[in-house]
Structures are given as C-alpha cells and as structure tokens.
Amino acid sequence: MSKQNPSDLISYIYRLRFPNEDEKLFHDDYYKNSLIICRAAIILGTILYAIFGILDIWALPLSRNYAWFIRYVFVCPFFLGITVSTFSPFFNRWMQFLLSMTVLVAGFGIVAMIAISQKQEPAYIYYYAGLMLVTIWGFTFIRLRFFYASIVSFVIIIGYEIVALFFQNILNSPDGVFAFVNNNFFFVANIIVGMGACYFLELYNRRDFVQRRIIIFGQQQTEQLLHNILPEEIVKILKNKQQTIADHYDNTSVLFADLVGFTPLSEILSPKELVEMLNEIFSYFDSLVEKYGLEKIKTIGDCYMVAAGVPCPRYDHAVALVELAIEICDFATKYHFQNNRRLNFRIGIHSGSVIAGVIGLKKFSYDLWGDTVNTASRMESHGIAGKIQITDSTYELIKEKFVCESGGLLEIKGKGKMKVWHVIDRRVIL
C-alpha cells in the first residue's frame, strides 16, 4: 500500500486519475471488484448477440447468411475467448484493453451487418439501434472505465458514419438523409448519456476506493499509536478480546534514569528549548530501547523508566538493562547543548518480580507495580551522578559480564540497609 495519506487523493477523484502508484493500486482494486461483473456481462453479451440472430431472418432476408457468419463465426467465438481469458492472471494487466476490444468487436460486427445490408432490407435503417445497445453496454455493464468507453464508442460511431456515407450512400435519397440525421441525433444523445453514466460510475468507484483507504489508514494509525503506547503482545490481546490485563513476572529488571540538575536547567531554558532538549534525549533513549528489545514504560518529567523481562520473559533481562545504562552514560559524555553544557544522569537498576498491566479507559498505559519498581527508583534517587547503581540481586545476574565495584551499604527507606554496586564497564573476556 502507498505510504501517502489517502486523504490527499480526494482532489484527484474528479480527474479520474490518481498519482502513478495509487493509480496502479486502484486498477488492481477495480479489477478485483469488477471481475465477476464483467465476466457475467461478456457471457450475457454473447447470449444476446447469438439470440438477436433471429432478427436477421426478418431484417436481412437477402444477406442473413453473411450476417450469421459475422455473428456465429467471428463475434460470438471472440466473446467466448475473452470470457476464458478472464480466468487467466494476465487479464488483470490487460483488462481495459481486452474489454475495449470486446466492445469494438461487438460494435463493428453490427456495422459490418449494416454495410452488407441492401436498401430494401430493414437492417439498412434500423440496425443502428444495436450500436446504441453496444455503446451503453460498454459505458456501464461491462465495466469499461470512462476514458476507454468514450474512445471505443466514438470509434464505433465513426465506423458507422463511414459505412453510411461511403458504402450505403445514405444521403442520396430524402429518406436516407432523414434516417442519417435521425440516427446521428440518437447516437449523440446516447453517447452523452452513456458518458455521464460512465463518468459517475468511475467517480463513485474511485471515491469508494479512497474512502476504504482512509478507513484502513486510520486503523493503521490507531494500531501504530497502540504499538507506540503498549507492548505488541498487549496490543494483540486488546484487539482480540476485552479483558483486564494483569500478569505477574518473576524474573525482571527495572531501570530508572534521571537527569541531574534538571530544576536549575528549567529556570535558564525557555519552555521550547527545554522540551526540544528532552525530546532529543528521550528519542535517542527510545532508539536504544528498541535496539536491545526492551520495554519503555514511561517518562516522568525528566525521569526515564525502562523494564526488561516484561511482557516477554527473557533470561538476560538484567544484562540487557545494564547494556542500555552504559550507552546512556556514553551518550551523556558526548551530548552538549548551549555553551558546551553537559548532561549527567543518575541510573538505578533492580531485579526481581513485578506485576504488570494496563490501566485507564481513555489515556491508558502499560505500567509496573511492586517492590522491584520501588527499589529500582530508590537506586536512582540515592545514586551518584554519572554512575550506574545496582542492587545485589542485579549484580548476581550480571557480574560475569560487567566489571563492578562495591558501593557499600545504603539506607533505603522502607528496606533498611542494602548492599549496592556500581557498574564500571563491560568485562573483557579473553
């Protein structure tokens, strides 16, 4: 599907032509929706063309053998061949050309019957009515689009004019002149009505195509928004059934990263500068979260919260979060803004069990609860700027891959004294 917003196509509807990529999509959609109808139209046309041969007995008493040759040896077999082709994949690509040829063959078959008729035969005057049926057939039932139907109908009428003027010499008698003027009057009226009908039929088809694209685009945007807010697994559950989403996870890790000195910064930066800076920083963090397959939970002011092991369990949840933390620290050493100012982050990580779920009816969110979350938050708030502070439970999970140093014992509210560690760097394995 084209990446263009389908709403931009509305202005193209009345032109009966979309930009190239969208025009191809419309062609495929038109083919899919029209195939059964145009196949039925060709079959019906074949039956009627064959049945109307009965009229040749009365209208072409002297020339009916030639007329039947045109009907049953050339036109009807051609129709049957086109009907068979509708079951072939190549019909999609050549649909409008083949349908145009079908209408042309039907029209010129009648023109040929008029050409072979003699002046004393009724077909000489009255078979022009068959041409009107053919043009209306081309404008509506057979699913020719406006451009092709208009060209084909004008070519058929020109064919009739040539036969009437140069083969039948219809203007050589007063009755012939009247018949010629009368026939052309109805031909022109028939084409005007047919073109109007065909134009609006295609217009409505294009409008329906655009409206369906707009609906699909809206659904995709909504789904993308859901994916941006919630984990993919949670989105699948929400789409399939309405239920309270809450799960317990035993093996997870939670990270908090807080911008040091944010309050003084907010006093010297304009609101626009402050938001732009946070957006740039957290957008980069989002890319790191995606890189390591983690789950961003939320931002709280200048604090960034990430989890690993939810909603998809993973054995390396602690390692993945420490990798993220190291990259955040590397980013802080390189990021500069306004007069070469640098940023610094306090980072805290804890591993344990959590409860995860979706809350809210309107501005819903995927969130975590439990002692693990609270402890990770304490690791950050009691941490040191520029340091990655982790608990002993996280240390046991990552000590084989990272060099750490003891941070001693910290008094943590509600927890008492806890042994903490500071991650120094990745461990070089020889």
TORKOL-4160 file (C-alpha; in steps of 0.2 Angstrom, whole numbers, padded with zeros to 4 digits, m for minus):
430
<pt num="1" X="0000" Y="0000" Z="0000"/>
<pt num="2" X="0006" Y="0018" Z="m0004"/>
<pt num="3" X="0013" Y="0027" Z="0011"/>
<pt num="4" X="0004" Y="0043" Z="0005"/>
<pt num="5" X="m0011" Y="0049" Z="0016"/>
<pt num="6" X="m0026" Y="0043" Z="0007"/>
<pt num="7" X="m0035" Y="0060" Z="0011"/>
<pt num="8" X="m0023" Y="0068" Z="m0001"/>
<pt num="9" X="m0031" Y="0058" Z="m0015"/>
<pt num="10" X="m0048" Y="0066" Z="m0013"/>
<pt num="11" X="m0044" Y="0080" Z="m0025"/>
<pt num="12" X="m0039" Y="0068" Z="m0039"/>
<pt num="13" X="m0056" Y="0059" Z="m0039"/>
<pt num="14" X="m0064" Y="0070" Z="m0051"/>
<pt num="15" X="m0049" Y="0069" Z="m0063"/>
<pt num="16" X="m0052" Y="0050" Z="m0064"/>
<pt num="17" X="m0033" Y="0049" Z="m0062"/>
<pt num="18" X="m0023" Y="0046" Z="m0046"/>
<pt num="19" X="m0004" Y="0048" Z="m0045"/>
<pt num="20" X="0005" Y="0033" Z="m0053"/>
<pt num="21" X="0007" Y="0021" Z="m0038"/>
<pt num="22" X="m0010" Y="0025" Z="m0032"/>
<pt num="23" X="m0017" Y="0023" Z="m0049"/>
<pt num="24" X="m0010" Y="0005" Z="m0050"/>
<pt num="25" X="m0017" Y="0001" Z="m0033"/>
<pt num="26" X="m0034" Y="0007" Z="m0039"/>
<pt num="27" X="m0033" Y="m0003" Z="m0055"/>
<pt num="28" X="m0029" Y="m0019" Z="m0045"/>
<pt num="29" X="m0044" Y="m0015" Z="m0034"/>
<pt num="30" X="m0055" Y="m0011" Z="m0048"/>
<pt num="31" X="m0051" Y="m0027" Z="m0056"/>
<pt num="32" X="m0054" Y="m0037" Z="m0041"/>
<pt num="33" X="m0071" Y="m0029" Z="m0038"/>
<pt num="34" X="m0076" Y="m0029" Z="m0057"/>
<pt num="35" X="m0070" Y="m0047" Z="m0062"/>
<pt num="36" X="m0086" Y="m0056" Z="m0059"/>
<pt num="37" X="m0097" Y="m0042" Z="m0066"/>
<pt num="38" X="m0088" Y="m0040" Z="m0082"/>
<pt num="39" X="m0087" Y="m0059" Z="m0084"/>
<pt num="40" X="m0106" Y="m0060" Z="m0082"/>
<pt num="41" X="m0108" Y="m0045" Z="m0094"/>
<pt num="42" X="m0097" Y="m0054" Z="m0108"/>
<pt num="43" X="m0107" Y="m0070" Z="m0106"/>
<pt num="44" X="m0124" Y="m0061" Z="m0107"/>
<pt num="45" X="m0117" Y="m0051" Z="m0122"/>
<pt num="46" X="m0113" Y="m0067" Z="m0130"/>
<pt num="47" X="m0130" Y="m0074" Z="m0127"/>
<pt num="48" X="m0139" Y="m0059" Z="m0133"/>
<pt num="49" X="m0128" Y="m0057" Z="m0149"/>
<pt num="50" X="m0132" Y="m0075" Z="m0153"/>
<pt num="51" X="m0151" Y="m0073" Z="m0150"/>
<pt num="52" X="m0153" Y="m0057" Z="m0160"/>
<pt num="53" X="m0148" Y="m0068" Z="m0175"/>
<pt num="54" X="m0166" Y="m0072" Z="m0175"/>
<pt num="55" X="m0169" Y="m0054" Z="m0181"/>
<pt num="56" X="m0158" Y="m0057" Z="m0196"/>
<pt num="57" X="m0171" Y="m0068" Z="m0203"/>
<pt num="58" X="m0183" Y="m0053" Z="m0205"/>
<pt num="59" X="m0171" Y="m0039" Z="m0205"/>
<pt num="60" X="m0158" Y="m0046" Z="m0218"/>
<pt num="61" X="m0168" Y="m0059" Z="m0228"/>
<pt num="62" X="m0156" Y="m0057" Z="m0243"/>
<pt num="63" X="m0140" Y="m0056" Z="m0233"/>
<pt num="64" X="m0143" Y="m0066" Z="m0217"/>
<pt num="65" X="m0130" Y="m0079" Z="m0221"/>
<pt num="66" X="m0117" Y="m0066" Z="m0221"/>
<pt num="67" X="m0124" Y="m0059" Z="m0205"/>
<pt num="68" X="m0124" Y="m0076" Z="m0197"/>
<pt num="69" X="m0106" Y="m0078" Z="m0202"/>
<pt num="70" X="m0101" Y="m0062" Z="m0193"/>
<pt num="71" X="m0111" Y="m0067" Z="m0178"/>
<pt num="72" X="m0108" Y="m0085" Z="m0176"/>
<pt num="73" X="m0091" Y="m0087" Z="m0184"/>
<pt num="74" X="m0082" Y="m0071" Z="m0178"/>
<pt num="75" X="m0090" Y="m0061" Z="m0165"/>
<pt num="76" X="m0098" Y="m0075" Z="m0153"/>
<pt num="77" X="m0082" Y="m0085" Z="m0153"/>
<pt num="78" X="m0072" Y="m0069" Z="m0149"/>
<pt num="79" X="m0083" Y="m0066" Z="m0134"/>
<pt num="80" X="m0080" Y="m0084" Z="m0128"/>
<pt num="81" X="m0061" Y="m0082" Z="m0130"/>
<pt num="82" X="m0062" Y="m0066" Z="m0119"/>
<pt num="83" X="m0073" Y="m0075" Z="m0106"/>
<pt num="84" X="m0060" Y="m0089" Z="m0105"/>
<pt num="85" X="m0046" Y="m0076" Z="m0103"/>
<pt num="86" X="m0054" Y="m0068" Z="m0088"/>
<pt num="87" X="m0049" Y="m0084" Z="m0079"/>
<pt num="88" X="m0031" Y="m0080" Z="m0083"/>
<pt num="89" X="m0019" Y="m0070" Z="m0072"/>
<pt num="90" X="m0014" Y="m0059" Z="m0087"/>
<pt num="91" X="m0032" Y="m0052" Z="m0088"/>
<pt num="92" X="m0028" Y="m0041" Z="m0074"/>
<pt num="93" X="m0015" Y="m0031" Z="m0083"/>
<pt num="94" X="m0024" Y="m0031" Z="m0100"/>
<pt num="95" X="m0042" Y="m0029" Z="m0093"/>
<pt num="96" X="m0046" Y="m0012" Z="m0100"/>
<pt num="97" X="m0038" Y="m0016" Z="m0117"/>
<pt num="98" X="m0047" Y="m0033" Z="m0119"/>
<pt num="99" X="m0064" Y="m0026" Z="m0113"/>
<pt num="100" X="m0062" Y="m0012" Z="m0126"/>
<pt num="101" X="m0058" Y="m0024" Z="m0140"/>
<pt num="102" X="m0074" Y="m0034" Z="m0134"/>
<pt num="103" X="m0085" Y="m0019" Z="m0136"/>
<pt num="104" X="m0076" Y="m0014" Z="m0153"/>
<pt num="105" X="m0079" Y="m0031" Z="m0160"/>
<pt num="106" X="m0097" Y="m0031" Z="m0155"/>
<pt num="107" X="m0100" Y="m0014" Z="m0162"/>
<pt num="108" X="m0090" Y="m0017" Z="m0178"/>
<pt num="109" X="m0100" Y="m0033" Z="m0180"/>
<pt num="110" X="m0116" Y="m0023" Z="m0182"/>
<pt num="111" X="m0108" Y="m0010" Z="m0193"/>
<pt num="112" X="m0102" Y="m0024" Z="m0204"/>
<pt num="113" X="m0120" Y="m0031" Z="m0205"/>
<pt num="114" X="m0126" Y="m0013" Z="m0209"/>
<pt num="115" X="m0113" Y="m0012" Z="m0223"/>
<pt num="116" X="m0118" Y="m0029" Z="m0231"/>
<pt num="117" X="m0137" Y="m0025" Z="m0230"/>
<pt num="118" X="m0146" Y="m0020" Z="m0245"/>
<pt num="119" X="m0158" Y="m0004" Z="m0246"/>
<pt num="120" X="m0173" Y="m0015" Z="m0246"/>
<pt num="121" X="m0168" Y="m0024" Z="m0230"/>
<pt num="122" X="m0174" Y="m0016" Z="m0214"/>
<pt num="123" X="m0157" Y="m0018" Z="m0206"/>
<pt num="124" X="m0151" Y="m0005" Z="m0218"/>
<pt num="125" X="m0160" Y="0008" Z="m0207"/>
<pt num="126" X="m0164" Y="0000" Z="m0191"/>
<pt num="127" X="m0148" Y="m0009" Z="m0185"/>
<pt num="128" X="m0141" Y="0007" Z="m0179"/>
<pt num="129" X="m0151" Y="0003" Z="m0163"/>
<pt num="130" X="m0140" Y="m0012" Z="m0160"/>
<pt num="131" X="m0125" Y="0000" Z="m0160"/>
<pt num="132" X="m0134" Y="0010" Z="m0146"/>
<pt num="133" X="m0135" Y="m0005" Z="m0136"/>
<pt num="134" X="m0117" Y="m0009" Z="m0138"/>
<pt num="135" X="m0111" Y="0008" Z="m0133"/>
<pt num="136" X="m0122" Y="0008" Z="m0117"/>
<pt num="137" X="m0116" Y="m0010" Z="m0113"/>
<pt num="138" X="m0098" Y="m0003" Z="m0115"/>
<pt num="139" X="m0102" Y="0013" Z="m0104"/>
<pt num="140" X="m0110" Y="0003" Z="m0090"/>
<pt num="141" X="m0112" Y="m0016" Z="m0088"/>
<pt num="142" X="m0095" Y="m0022" Z="m0095"/>
<pt num="143" X="m0085" Y="m0011" Z="m0083"/>
<pt num="144" X="m0075" Y="m0001" Z="m0095"/>
<pt num="145" X="m0068" Y="0014" Z="m0087"/>
<pt num="146" X="m0073" Y="0032" Z="m0093"/>
<pt num="147" X="m0058" Y="0035" Z="m0105"/>
<pt num="148" X="m0059" Y="0018" Z="m0113"/>
<pt num="149" X="m0078" Y="0018" Z="m0115"/>
<pt num="150" X="m0078" Y="0035" Z="m0123"/>
<pt num="151" X="m0064" Y="0031" Z="m0136"/>
<pt num="152" X="m0072" Y="0015" Z="m0140"/>
<pt num="153" X="m0089" Y="0022" Z="m0143"/>
<pt num="154" X="m0083" Y="0036" Z="m0154"/>
<pt num="155" X="m0073" Y="0024" Z="m0164"/>
<pt num="156" X="m0089" Y="0013" Z="m0167"/>
<pt num="157" X="m0099" Y="0029" Z="m0172"/>
<pt num="158" X="m0086" Y="0034" Z="m0184"/>
<pt num="159" X="m0086" Y="0017" Z="m0191"/>
<pt num="160" X="m0105" Y="0018" Z="m0194"/>
<pt num="161" X="m0103" Y="0036" Z="m0202"/>
<pt num="162" X="m0090" Y="0029" Z="m0214"/>
<pt num="163" X="m0102" Y="0014" Z="m0219"/>
<pt num="164" X="m0117" Y="0025" Z="m0220"/>
<pt num="165" X="m0109" Y="0039" Z="m0231"/>
<pt num="166" X="m0097" Y="0029" Z="m0242"/>
<pt num="167" X="m0104" Y="0011" Z="m0243"/>
<pt num="168" X="m0123" Y="0014" Z="m0242"/>
<pt num="169" X="m0123" Y="0032" Z="m0250"/>
<pt num="170" X="m0137" Y="0035" Z="m0237"/>
<pt num="171" X="m0138" Y="0054" Z="m0242"/>
<pt num="172" X="m0143" Y="0050" Z="m0260"/>
<pt num="173" X="m0161" Y="0050" Z="m0255"/>
<pt num="174" X="m0173" Y="0061" Z="m0244"/>
<pt num="175" X="m0177" Y="0046" Z="m0234"/>
<pt num="176" X="m0159" Y="0042" Z="m0232"/>
<pt num="177" X="m0155" Y="0059" Z="m0226"/>
<pt num="178" X="m0169" Y="0059" Z="m0213"/>
<pt num="179" X="m0163" Y="0042" Z="m0207"/>
<pt num="180" X="m0145" Y="0048" Z="m0206"/>
<pt num="181" X="m0149" Y="0064" Z="m0196"/>
<pt num="182" X="m0161" Y="0054" Z="m0185"/>
<pt num="183" X="m0149" Y="0040" Z="m0181"/>
<pt num="184" X="m0135" Y="0053" Z="m0178"/>
<pt num="185" X="m0146" Y="0063" Z="m0166"/>
<pt num="186" X="m0149" Y="0047" Z="m0156"/>
<pt num="187" X="m0131" Y="0042" Z="m0157"/>
<pt num="188" X="m0125" Y="0058" Z="m0150"/>
<pt num="189" X="m0139" Y="0058" Z="m0136"/>
<pt num="190" X="m0134" Y="0040" Z="m0132"/>
<pt num="191" X="m0116" Y="0044" Z="m0130"/>
<pt num="192" X="m0119" Y="0060" Z="m0120"/>
<pt num="193" X="m0130" Y="0050" Z="m0108"/>
<pt num="194" X="m0118" Y="0035" Z="m0108"/>
<pt num="195" X="m0103" Y="0046" Z="m0105"/>
<pt num="196" X="m0112" Y="0054" Z="m0090"/>
<pt num="197" X="m0116" Y="0037" Z="m0083"/>
<pt num="198" X="m0099" Y="0030" Z="m0085"/>
<pt num="199" X="m0090" Y="0045" Z="m0078"/>
<pt num="200" X="m0100" Y="0045" Z="m0062"/>
<pt num="201" X="m0099" Y="0026" Z="m0060"/>
<pt num="202" X="m0080" Y="0028" Z="m0061"/>
<pt num="203" X="m0080" Y="0043" Z="m0050"/>
<pt num="204" X="m0090" Y="0033" Z="m0037"/>
<pt num="205" X="m0078" Y="0018" Z="m0038"/>
<pt num="206" X="m0063" Y="0030" Z="m0035"/>
<pt num="207" X="m0072" Y="0038" Z="m0021"/>
<pt num="208" X="m0076" Y="0021" Z="m0013"/>
<pt num="209" X="m0058" Y="0016" Z="m0016"/>
<pt num="210" X="m0051" Y="0032" Z="m0007"/>
<pt num="211" X="m0064" Y="0030" Z="0007"/>
<pt num="212" X="m0059" Y="0012" Z="0011"/>
<pt num="213" X="m0041" Y="0018" Z="0010"/>
<pt num="214" X="m0044" Y="0032" Z="0023"/>
<pt num="215" X="m0053" Y="0019" Z="0034"/>
<pt num="216" X="m0038" Y="0007" Z="0033"/>
<pt num="217" X="m0026" Y="0021" Z="0035"/>
<pt num="218" X="m0035" Y="0027" Z="0051"/>
<pt num="219" X="m0035" Y="0009" Z="0058"/>
<pt num="220" X="m0016" Y="0008" Z="0054"/>
<pt num="221" X="m0013" Y="0024" Z="0063"/>
<pt num="222" X="m0023" Y="0019" Z="0078"/>
<pt num="223" X="m0014" Y="0002" Z="0078"/>
<pt num="224" X="0003" Y="0011" Z="0077"/>
<pt num="225" X="m0002" Y="0023" Z="0091"/>
<pt num="226" X="m0007" Y="0007" Z="0101"/>
<pt num="227" X="0010" Y="0000" Z="0097"/>
<pt num="228" X="0019" Y="0016" Z="0102"/>
<pt num="229" X="0010" Y="0016" Z="0119"/>
<pt num="230" X="0009" Y="m0003" Z="0123"/>
<pt num="231" X="0019" Y="m0018" Z="0120"/>
<pt num="232" X="0015" Y="m0028" Z="0105"/>
<pt num="233" X="0009" Y="m0043" Z="0114"/>
<pt num="234" X="m0003" Y="m0032" Z="0124"/>
<pt num="235" X="m0010" Y="m0024" Z="0108"/>
<pt num="236" X="m0014" Y="m0041" Z="0102"/>
<pt num="237" X="m0024" Y="m0046" Z="0117"/>
<pt num="238" X="m0033" Y="m0029" Z="0117"/>
<pt num="239" X="m0038" Y="m0032" Z="0099"/>
<pt num="240" X="m0044" Y="m0049" Z="0101"/>
<pt num="241" X="m0054" Y="m0048" Z="0117"/>
<pt num="242" X="m0059" Y="m0035" Z="0131"/>
<pt num="243" X="m0052" Y="m0040" Z="0147"/>
<pt num="244" X="m0042" Y="m0034" Z="0162"/>
<pt num="245" X="m0024" Y="m0036" Z="0158"/>
<pt num="246" X="m0013" Y="m0040" Z="0173"/>
<pt num="247" X="0001" Y="m0053" Z="0175"/>
<pt num="248" X="0015" Y="m0057" Z="0187"/>
<pt num="249" X="0033" Y="m0059" Z="0181"/>
<pt num="250" X="0046" Y="m0067" Z="0192"/>
<pt num="251" X="0062" Y="m0063" Z="0183"/>
<pt num="252" X="0063" Y="m0044" Z="0178"/>
<pt num="253" X="0074" Y="m0029" Z="0179"/>
<pt num="254" X="0068" Y="m0011" Z="0180"/>
<pt num="255" X="0079" Y="0004" Z="0176"/>
<pt num="256" X="0076" Y="0022" Z="0181"/>
<pt num="257" X="0087" Y="0036" Z="0173"/>
<pt num="258" X="0085" Y="0054" Z="0180"/>
<pt num="259" X="0093" Y="0070" Z="0173"/>
<pt num="260" X="0104" Y="0078" Z="0186"/>
<pt num="261" X="0101" Y="0096" Z="0189"/>
<pt num="262" X="0085" Y="0097" Z="0179"/>
<pt num="263" X="0077" Y="0111" Z="0190"/>
<pt num="264" X="0091" Y="0124" Z="0188"/>
<pt num="265" X="0090" Y="0120" Z="0169"/>
<pt num="266" X="0072" Y="0123" Z="0168"/>
<pt num="267" X="0075" Y="0140" Z="0175"/>
<pt num="268" X="0088" Y="0146" Z="0162"/>
<pt num="269" X="0080" Y="0137" Z="0147"/>
<pt num="270" X="0064" Y="0143" Z="0138"/>
<pt num="271" X="0050" Y="0131" Z="0138"/>
<pt num="272" X="0053" Y="0127" Z="0119"/>
<pt num="273" X="0071" Y="0124" Z="0122"/>
<pt num="274" X="0068" Y="0113" Z="0137"/>
<pt num="275" X="0055" Y="0102" Z="0128"/>
<pt num="276" X="0066" Y="0101" Z="0112"/>
<pt num="277" X="0081" Y="0095" Z="0123"/>
<pt num="278" X="0071" Y="0082" Z="0132"/>
<pt num="279" X="0063" Y="0076" Z="0116"/>
<pt num="280" X="0080" Y="0074" Z="0108"/>
<pt num="281" X="0087" Y="0065" Z="0123"/>
<pt num="282" X="0072" Y="0053" Z="0126"/>
<pt num="283" X="0070" Y="0050" Z="0107"/>
<pt num="284" X="0088" Y="0043" Z="0107"/>
<pt num="285" X="0084" Y="0033" Z="0123"/>
<pt num="286" X="0069" Y="0026" Z="0113"/>
<pt num="287" X="0081" Y="0020" Z="0099"/>
<pt num="288" X="0092" Y="0011" Z="0112"/>
<pt num="289" X="0077" Y="0003" Z="0120"/>
<pt num="290" X="0072" Y="m0004" Z="0103"/>
<pt num="291" X="0090" Y="m0009" Z="0099"/>
<pt num="292" X="0090" Y="m0020" Z="0115"/>
<pt num="293" X="0072" Y="m0026" Z="0114"/>
<pt num="294" X="0067" Y="m0018" Z="0130"/>
<pt num="295" X="0051" Y="m0011" Z="0135"/>
<pt num="296" X="0049" Y="0008" Z="0139"/>
<pt num="297" X="0037" Y="0010" Z="0152"/>
<pt num="298" X="0035" Y="0029" Z="0154"/>
<pt num="299" X="0044" Y="0046" Z="0156"/>
<pt num="300" X="0040" Y="0055" Z="0172"/>
<pt num="301" X="0046" Y="0073" Z="0169"/>
<pt num="302" X="0065" Y="0071" Z="0167"/>
<pt num="303" X="0065" Y="0053" Z="0173"/>
<pt num="304" X="0065" Y="0038" Z="0160"/>
<pt num="305" X="0059" Y="0021" Z="0165"/>
<pt num="306" X="0063" Y="0005" Z="0156"/>
<pt num="307" X="0060" Y="m0013" Z="0160"/>
<pt num="308" X="0066" Y="m0030" Z="0154"/>
<pt num="309" X="0058" Y="m0047" Z="0155"/>
<pt num="310" X="0040" Y="m0040" Z="0153"/>
<pt num="311" X="0029" Y="m0043" Z="0144"/>
<pt num="312" X="0040" Y="m0056" Z="0136"/>
<pt num="313" X="0051" Y="m0066" Z="0148"/>
<pt num="314" X="0070" Y="m0066" Z="0144"/>
<pt num="315" X="0084" Y="m0074" Z="0154"/>
<pt num="316" X="0096" Y="m0059" Z="0151"/>
<pt num="317" X="0085" Y="m0046" Z="0157"/>
<pt num="318" X="0097" Y="m0038" Z="0169"/>
<pt num="319" X="0112" Y="m0039" Z="0156"/>
<pt num="320" X="0101" Y="m0030" Z="0143"/>
<pt num="321" X="0097" Y="m0016" Z="0155"/>
<pt num="322" X="0115" Y="m0013" Z="0160"/>
<pt num="323" X="0120" Y="m0013" Z="0142"/>
<pt num="324" X="0107" Y="0001" Z="0140"/>
<pt num="325" X="0113" Y="0010" Z="0155"/>
<pt num="326" X="0131" Y="0010" Z="0149"/>
<pt num="327" X="0125" Y="0018" Z="0132"/>
<pt num="328" X="0115" Y="0031" Z="0141"/>
<pt num="329" X="0131" Y="0036" Z="0151"/>
<pt num="330" X="0141" Y="0036" Z="0135"/>
<pt num="331" X="0128" Y="0047" Z="0127"/>
<pt num="332" X="0129" Y="0059" Z="0142"/>
<pt num="333" X="0148" Y="0061" Z="0140"/>
<pt num="334" X="0146" Y="0066" Z="0121"/>
<pt num="335" X="0130" Y="0076" Z="0122"/>
<pt num="336" X="0132" Y="0095" Z="0123"/>
<pt num="337" X="0120" Y="0110" Z="0122"/>
<pt num="338" X="0120" Y="0129" Z="0125"/>
<pt num="339" X="0138" Y="0135" Z="0128"/>
<pt num="340" X="0145" Y="0117" Z="0129"/>
<pt num="341" X="0135" Y="0112" Z="0144"/>
<pt num="342" X="0135" Y="0094" Z="0148"/>
<pt num="343" X="0122" Y="0082" Z="0155"/>
<pt num="344" X="0123" Y="0070" Z="0168"/>
<pt num="345" X="0112" Y="0055" Z="0173"/>
<pt num="346" X="0109" Y="0045" Z="0189"/>
<pt num="347" X="0104" Y="0027" Z="0185"/>
<pt num="348" X="0097" Y="0014" Z="0196"/>
<pt num="349" X="0093" Y="m0004" Z="0192"/>
<pt num="350" X="0085" Y="m0018" Z="0202"/>
<pt num="351" X="0080" Y="m0036" Z="0198"/>
<pt num="352" X="0065" Y="m0045" Z="0205"/>
<pt num="353" X="0047" Y="m0049" Z="0202"/>
<pt num="354" X="0034" Y="m0036" Z="0196"/>
<pt num="355" X="0015" Y="m0035" Z="0192"/>
<pt num="356" X="0012" Y="m0028" Z="0175"/>
<pt num="357" X="m0004" Y="m0022" Z="0167"/>
<pt num="358" X="m0015" Y="m0009" Z="0158"/>
<pt num="359" X="m0024" Y="0004" Z="0167"/>
<pt num="360" X="m0036" Y="0018" Z="0162"/>
<pt num="361" X="m0051" Y="0019" Z="0150"/>
<pt num="362" X="m0045" Y="0034" Z="0139"/>
<pt num="363" X="m0027" Y="0039" Z="0142"/>
<pt num="364" X="m0022" Y="0021" Z="0146"/>
<pt num="365" X="m0005" Y="0015" Z="0149"/>
<pt num="366" X="0006" Y="m0001" Z="0152"/>
<pt num="367" X="0013" Y="0000" Z="0170"/>
<pt num="368" X="0023" Y="m0009" Z="0183"/>
<pt num="369" X="0020" Y="m0011" Z="0202"/>
<pt num="370" X="0029" Y="m0020" Z="0216"/>
<pt num="371" X="0044" Y="m0019" Z="0227"/>
<pt num="372" X="0055" Y="m0021" Z="0212"/>
<pt num="373" X="0049" Y="m0005" Z="0205"/>
<pt num="374" X="0051" Y="0005" Z="0221"/>
<pt num="375" X="0068" Y="m0002" Z="0224"/>
<pt num="376" X="0074" Y="0002" Z="0207"/>
<pt num="377" X="0068" Y="0020" Z="0210"/>
<pt num="378" X="0077" Y="0021" Z="0226"/>
<pt num="379" X="0093" Y="0015" Z="0217"/>
<pt num="380" X="0092" Y="0030" Z="0206"/>
<pt num="381" X="0087" Y="0043" Z="0219"/>
<pt num="382" X="0101" Y="0038" Z="0231"/>
<pt num="383" X="0113" Y="0036" Z="0217"/>
<pt num="384" X="0128" Y="0046" Z="0211"/>
<pt num="385" X="0128" Y="0057" Z="0196"/>
<pt num="386" X="0136" Y="0048" Z="0181"/>
<pt num="387" X="0135" Y="0031" Z="0190"/>
<pt num="388" X="0125" Y="0016" Z="0187"/>
<pt num="389" X="0120" Y="0010" Z="0204"/>
<pt num="390" X="0113" Y="m0008" Z="0205"/>
<pt num="391" X="0107" Y="m0019" Z="0219"/>
<pt num="392" X="0115" Y="m0035" Z="0225"/>
<pt num="393" X="0101" Y="m0046" Z="0216"/>
<pt num="394" X="0105" Y="m0037" Z="0199"/>
<pt num="395" X="0124" Y="m0039" Z="0202"/>
<pt num="396" X="0122" Y="m0058" Z="0204"/>
<pt num="397" X="0115" Y="m0058" Z="0187"/>
<pt num="398" X="0127" Y="m0048" Z="0178"/>
<pt num="399" X="0144" Y="m0050" Z="0187"/>
<pt num="400" X="0151" Y="m0062" Z="0174"/>
<pt num="401" X="0149" Y="m0049" Z="0160"/>
<pt num="402" X="0152" Y="m0032" Z="0168"/>
<pt num="403" X="0166" Y="m0025" Z="0180"/>
<pt num="404" X="0158" Y="m0018" Z="0196"/>
<pt num="405" X="0164" Y="m0010" Z="0212"/>
<pt num="406" X="0155" Y="m0011" Z="0229"/>
<pt num="407" X="0145" Y="0004" Z="0234"/>
<pt num="408" X="0144" Y="m0001" Z="0252"/>
<pt num="409" X="0128" Y="m0001" Z="0261"/>
<pt num="410" X="0114" Y="0011" Z="0258"/>
<pt num="411" X="0100" Y="0015" Z="0270"/>
<pt num="412" X="0085" Y="0013" Z="0259"/>
<pt num="413" X="0068" Y="0020" Z="0265"/>
<pt num="414" X="0056" Y="0005" Z="0269"/>
<pt num="415" X="0070" Y="m0008" Z="0265"/>
<pt num="416" X="0084" Y="m0004" Z="0278"/>
<pt num="417" X="0102" Y="m0006" Z="0274"/>
<pt num="418" X="0105" Y="m0013" Z="0256"/>
<pt num="419" X="0122" Y="m0018" Z="0248"/>
<pt num="420" X="0124" Y="m0009" Z="0231"/>
<pt num="421" X="0136" Y="m0010" Z="0217"/>
<pt num="422" X="0142" Y="0002" Z="0203"/>
<pt num="423" X="0144" Y="m0004" Z="0186"/>
<pt num="424" X="0161" Y="0002" Z="0179"/>
<pt num="425" X="0162" Y="m0006" Z="0162"/>
<pt num="426" X="0159" Y="m0021" Z="0151"/>
<pt num="427" X="0171" Y="m0036" Z="0156"/>
<pt num="428" X="0184" Y="m0040" Z="0143"/>
<pt num="429" X="0183" Y="m0059" Z="0141"/>
<pt num="430" X="0199" Y="m0066" Z="0134"/>
